[in-house]
Amino acid sequence: MSSKSGANPAEPTYVVSARELEDMFNEMRPNFEGKESEQNWGPRDKSILKLRKITKGNAPEELTSIYLSGIKSLLDGILKVANSLRTTTSTNACSLIQEIAQAAGSGIDNMVEILLQSMIKLCASTKTINTVNGNATVTAVFANVSYNPRLMQHIWAACQDKNVQPRKFAASWLMTLISKHRRNRHVFEHGGSLELVEKCLKHGLTDANPGVREGMRPTYWAFARVWPEKSEPTTASDRQCGQSKPPETRYIDSTRCYYSNQKHVQGSAKTVNQRHYCRKKT
């Protein structure tokens, strides 16, 4: 799977032994020490490209423990490059993180916290390319790692961010989690995650920014399909979501279903906890 940032694709590098892979990581380590400078940004960029090639090769699958250990040892340096003011260099590092997430999956579970903290911060950048890269990288992490309640904590924090971009992106991150784990609802239903999902939805649907509200509507309906018993809109959510559902229908509580001369569609799988799936009054 290719990364979603604007970096050029990397050709795979295949290693023949654990010792060779360890030597590669050790050779790159000095390049990431200290702050970025005119002297080290070039070697750092080359190291990022080398790591992308290694990630595209056989190391993640055949030398998994050594590969993951090496990536973790260089993670601080990789994140430094991802936050570089040099756009191309930053883009390459974001592509590397996306490719690591795709290749290693749950293998980077113990790196998720530092990755999300750094990449969500990048989403608030004033540079459009940085926000695009940050969003693609966060999405890749959410889509590939194991579920942990801390993931929802990060999305909830993004929903409350003072910058509008993380608030906009939070809707798609939440959609990613719901889609990935829709067949295992229990991961949300323990530890308070489901309550946070509902808080994120309500917060986004009533956000002062129209782009945030618009972005959260499809996520609300994705949530409604997975948890129909939880999908009765609040008054605010009802107003915000009304335009996202096909115009002739929406969920309505039976106690408020007083559309004169309108035929109720009752029974079937569309009736949940005394709700009717009614035609919208015209």
C-alpha positions, 0 to 999 in steps of 0.5 A: 500500500502506498503512502498518502503523502506527496513523497516519491515512492521508495524502492524496497531494500532486502537484507540478508541477515539480522546483523546487516539490519542492525548495522544499518540502524547503527550507521544512521543513528548519529545523523538524528542526534541534536537539532537540525542544521545545515550540516545534518539535514541532508544525511537525515533526509538520506537516512529517512529514504533508507528507512523507507526502503528497508520498510518496503523490503523484507525486514518488517516481516522476516526480521520483525523484532530487530526491525521494530527495535531499530525503528523505536530507537530512531523514533525521536529522530524520525519525528524531528525530521517530520517536524522539519521546516523543510517541506520535502524532508518533512513529507518524506518522514511522514511517508515513512511513518505511514509506511511503518504503520502499514507494514508493522500494524500492531507492532508499533502499539508501544509507539502510538502515544508519541506518534500521535502527540507529534503528528496531531500537533503537525496538523495544526501547522500553518503550512497546508502541506504539513496539515495534509501530511499530518492528517494522512499520518494520523489516519494511517496510525489509527487504521493499523494499530490495535485499539486502545482507549487512549486513541479516543482520548486523542480524538476527543482532545483534537475535537477541542483544539483551538485550531480548526484543522485538528477539529476538522480532521477529528471527524475522519479519524473517528470514522476510521476507528468506527469503520475498523472496529465496527464488527468488534463493538465491545472495544468501545463499550468498555472503558468509557470509549463509547461515551467519548465517541458520543461526546466527540459527535455532539461537540463536532456537530455543534462546533462554531466552524461550519466545516467541522460540523459538515465533516462530522455528519457522515461520521454520525451516520456511520456511528448510527449504523453501528449503534442504532440503539444509541443514534437517537439525535439530541436536539442539536445533533438532530438539527445538524444531521438532518441534511445528511440523511436522504431528505425523505427519511430520518430517525424519529422517536415514536413519542414525537412522531406526529406527522399528520397524514404520513404513513409509519414504517414500523417493525423490521430491522429499522425499528429500534427501542420504540423508534420509527423510521418515518417519512420526513414532513414536507 
